[in-house]
Amino acid sequence: MKRYVVFTALAALLAFSASAEEKPEAYQAFSITPVFSELITRDQDDRIYSGQIKSKEGLVDFQQTYGIEFDTAKVDFAKQMLVFGVTDTITTRAVHFLKQIKTGFFILDYADTGIKYKLQKPEEGKKYSYLQVFALDRIDGIPHVRVKNLVVNGLSKVYDNENHNKVPEDTARKFADPQH
């Protein structure tokens, strides 16, 4: 009888703990259109891995920062914006732009492509990165674009006509400080 009671109690405990598991975080996906995608070299100490481009002036600043050009004639900054992701894991690509429903965080989600590169070592003080830019309907109030599963201490920057020269926040400190 003791074994039956112990077995029943153990089975009930396991059943209860299995039903108490949290459901996976819900996400809202946004439709994004690729605008630019290229392997680039940038400064070794550049920690910006994502961001937003919200004006033509901000776009000019962004293109000058990375020494690139691409056609944006179809982008109407009154109705649209650009988001970008830069990764040092050059075999990965951004595949989704998501918002976590519960926390409100905006995220670029990456996946490995399996592409293999044979590259010469970049010049001193430089590194290879893969840059992608996407167009989407304008979303105001995005404080930070996170890069899912790739960067722990990365920065996100907003290129805009009002503050495109603003130094990006260290988001690791921002999210660690409960007063923000």
N, C-alpha and C positions, 0 to 999 in steps of 0.2 A: 504494500500500500504506500509506503514512504517513497519508493521509486516512482510510482505513478504520480504522486503529488509533485515531486521534484521535477519530473519530466513535463507535466502539465504547466507548472509555473515557468519553467524555462521556455517552453513553446510560446506561452502567452507573452513573455518578455520580448522574445525575438519578433513576434508578430507586431507588437506595439511599436518597437523601435524601427521596424521596417516601414510602418505606416507613418511615422513621424518625420521621414525624410522630406526636405524642402523640395519644392518643384523648381526646375531650372528657371533662371531669370528670363522674364519676357522681354523681347526686343521688338522695336518698330523699325522696319527697313524703309529706306528712302531710295527712290529711283535716281541713279547717277549715270551720267554720260561721260565716257572717257574723252578728254580733250588733248592730253599730252602724256607720253610715257617714254622714258629714256634713262639709260645708264649714264650717270654723271660722276665727276670728281668734285669733291668739296673739301673744305678745311677739316683736318683731323679732329679738331675740338668743337666742331659744329654739332650742337645737341638738339637742334630743331628737327622734329620728326613728323610734324603735322601742322595744319593750320587752315586758315580761311582767307580768301581774297574777295573783298566786298566792293571794290571800286576800280575804275580804270587807273587811277593814280596808284592804288595799291598793287595792281597788276604790273605796272611799269617797274615799281620798286622790287617786286618779287622776281621779275624776269632779269633785272640787273643784278640782283643778289646771286642768282644761280647761273648767269651768263647764257640764258636760253631765250628763244623766241618761238611762239606758236600763235596760230590764228585764233583770235577770240572775237571776230566780227559778229558772230551770232549770239554772243553773250550780252544780254540786257541786264546790267547790274541793278536796275530798279526792281526787277522781278527775279533775278537769278544771282547766284554766287558760285564761287569755285572753292572746292576743298582740295588740299593736297596732302600727300603722304610721301615721306622720304624714309627709306629703309637701308640700313647697312648690310642686311641679310639679302643680298641682291638676287637670290633665287626665289624670293617671295614677291607676291603682288597683292595689292588691296583688291578685295572682291566684293565687299559690302560696306555700306555706310549705315550704321545702326544707332538707335537711341535706346538705352536701357530704360524701360518703363518705370521701374521702381526708383532708381537713383537719378534719372534725367541726364546721365552722361552720354555724350556723343562719341562714337567709336568707329574707326576704320578697322575692319576685320581683314586679316591677311591669311593667305594660304601659300604653301610651297608649290612651285611650278615644276620642279624637277629639272629645270634648265641648268646646264653645266657651263661654266665660263673658263676660258684660258686667257688670262689677262696678264699684262706686264705689271710689275709693281708700280703703283702710282708715285708721282714725284714726292719728295720729302715734305712732310706736313699735310699730305692730302690722303683721302680715302675714297674708295668707290662706294656709291650709293645709287639706289634706284628711285627715281622721282616719278610720281604719277599725279596728274591733275584731273579733277572731275567737275563737271557742271551739274548743278541741281537747282530746284526752286529755292528761292531765298528763305532762309530760316534765321530770324533774329534772336539774339539772346543766347548764342552758343558760347559759353565761357572758355571751353577747351575741347579740342578734338584729341581723344586718346587713340593710341595705337595698340590694338588688342594682341596680347601674348608676345609682344616683341620688345617693348621698351619700358623699363621700369622708371628711369629718371629723365625721360625726354621732355622737351619743351614744345609748346604749341604757340604759333604766332598768328596774329591777325594783321593782314595787309589791307589797309583802308585809307581813305582820303583824310580822315580825322586823326588817325593815330598810327599810320603805317611806319613811322620811324620809332615807335615805342619799343623799348627793350622788353622781350617776353618775360612773363613771370616764371619763376621756378615752381612749377606745378607740384613738385614733390613736397615743397614746403607748404604750399597753399592747401593741399589736401590733408596734410598732417596737422595743420593748425585748425582747431574746431571753430575759431572765431571768424574764419573766412567763409 
